Amino acid sequence: MPRASLRRPNPNLDLTPFLKEPESLPEIISSQTLFGNDKPLEIEVGSGKGLFIQTESARRPEHNYFGIEIARKYAAHCAARLARRERTNAMMLAGDATPLFAPFQTASNFQNNSFDEATATPIDGPPRIASGSLEAVHVYFPDPWWKKRHRKRRVLSEANIRQFSRALKVGGRLHFWTDVLDYFELTIELIAELAPELGVPLPETQRDSEHDLDYHTHFERRSRKFGIPVYRVCYRKRSDSKVVPVGTPSHASV
Ligand SMILES: C[S@@+](CC[C@H](N)C(=O)[O-])C[C@H]1O[C@@H](n2cnc3c(N)ncnc32)[C@H](O)[C@@H]1O
């Protein structure tokens, strides 16, 4: 289903505090480096038009929210929503979430192309999002990438499942909602296999909506309006992640 067109953000709005580019991000991503405080940090991957980050950052001012949206015009649209409401606890990145979560790759190593000449491999640095540092990761209605050969592009790929779990603190949450049953079932299996420390999937319930924008996200609104079932789960991390070498194959058929 095609996405509705976006209104242009008001050119008089200063988006600078609300919209980051990959080049302007601090090397290490944390509440301290992004917001200058130590509030718990929640990351949303694929914010779309930004309904979730807008409403959740108002509902929980004691937490910080960092939305990552790869499509620049959508990231700018989200940032404009936050700017209009003068949020001090939320901002957007116009960029790809996957390299930010990657292990052992700091921005400067990446940009300086630092190689260990003896082994011709990139020099490892600490991950940009520290292990055990996040309060929550939110993934709502990720693009399904239907074709089997495209599945590695899914946001809930094997690598990202491991990295989201690594980045969560014990007690932290991974929320995953989708209206694609196949994506839902495969992801539940993958998480059980790759990140058992996340425990069992806890169902999340549908809330009644009281007005036309009273939905969790725009895609949830769309699915419910068209009567399409939505599958919602939350995981709560129970223990520290096992360190699994990157590229370790799994037995799942993704
Ligand atoms: C189907 S939309 C859902 C948007 C929103 N979560 C909602 O429920 O309304 C998926 C969004 O994820 C974004 N996206 C896809 N891959 C991404 C990535 N690697 N990093 C950040 N955003 C990504 C897409 O641009 C798109 O806006």
The ligand as an ORCA input file, in Angstrom:
! r2SCAN-3c Opt
* xyz 0 1
  C       6.610      0.545      7.416
  S       7.344      1.959      8.084
  C       6.695      2.045      9.750
  C       6.844      3.408     10.359
  C       6.376      3.545     11.802
  N       7.170      2.707     12.687
  C       4.918      3.219     11.942
  O       4.606      2.155     12.523
  O       4.097      4.011     11.491
  C       9.031      1.417      8.380
  C       9.996      2.583      8.490
  O      11.294      2.094      8.825
  C      12.265      2.876      8.115
  N      13.506      2.082      8.053
  C      13.725      0.969      7.304
  N      14.969      0.488      7.512
  C      15.557      1.312      8.414
  C      16.854      1.349      9.012
  N      17.781      0.423      8.724
  N      17.143      2.346      9.887
  C      16.205      3.287     10.173
  N      14.964      3.313      9.620
  C      14.630      2.334      8.766
  C      11.594      3.131      6.782
  O      12.143      4.237      6.095
  C      10.147      3.368      7.200
  O       9.883      4.737      7.458
*
